[in-house]
């Protein structure tokens, strides 16, 4: 199901239901500019998880962020290479059959991101084939 509407569903980008929900809020309200507290009113839940999702989406170029009024505010990216696939994703999400496919792709991207994160904690030692935990 690699289409325009699923192009951004990938590890490190849209790889959780929370990130998907955040982006859908911004797609439904393209002029929205809000911080964690403002979005927390639309998306109740853990504010720290919401903040992590916003930071990751901004680092991925899907959201823009600006410092205003003593906190970060986020808005939908104006870049065409991001905005068009997001609008397509929101339209696809409205179709119940496609929504199930989208959730399945997000779950798959989330699992792959967990594997990648776990893999970054290990490194190859010397020229041998053993692994040793990376101490941070």
HELIX and SHEET records of a PDB file:
HELIX    1   1 UNK A    4  UNK A    6  5                                   3    
HELIX    2   2 UNK A   17  UNK A   28  1                                  12    
HELIX    3   3 UNK A   36  UNK A   42  1                                   7    
HELIX    4   4 UNK A   47  UNK A   59  1                                  13    
HELIX    5   5 UNK A   80  UNK A   93  1                                  14    
HELIX    6   6 UNK A   96  UNK A  120  1                                  25    
SHEET    1   A 3 UNK A  33  UNK A  34  0                                        
SHEET    2   A 3 UNK A  71  UNK A  76 -1                                        
SHEET    3   A 3 UNK A  63  UNK A  68 -1                                        
SHEET    1   B 2 UNK A 122  UNK A 124  0                                        
SHEET    2   B 2 UNK A 131  UNK A 133 -1                                        
END                                                                             
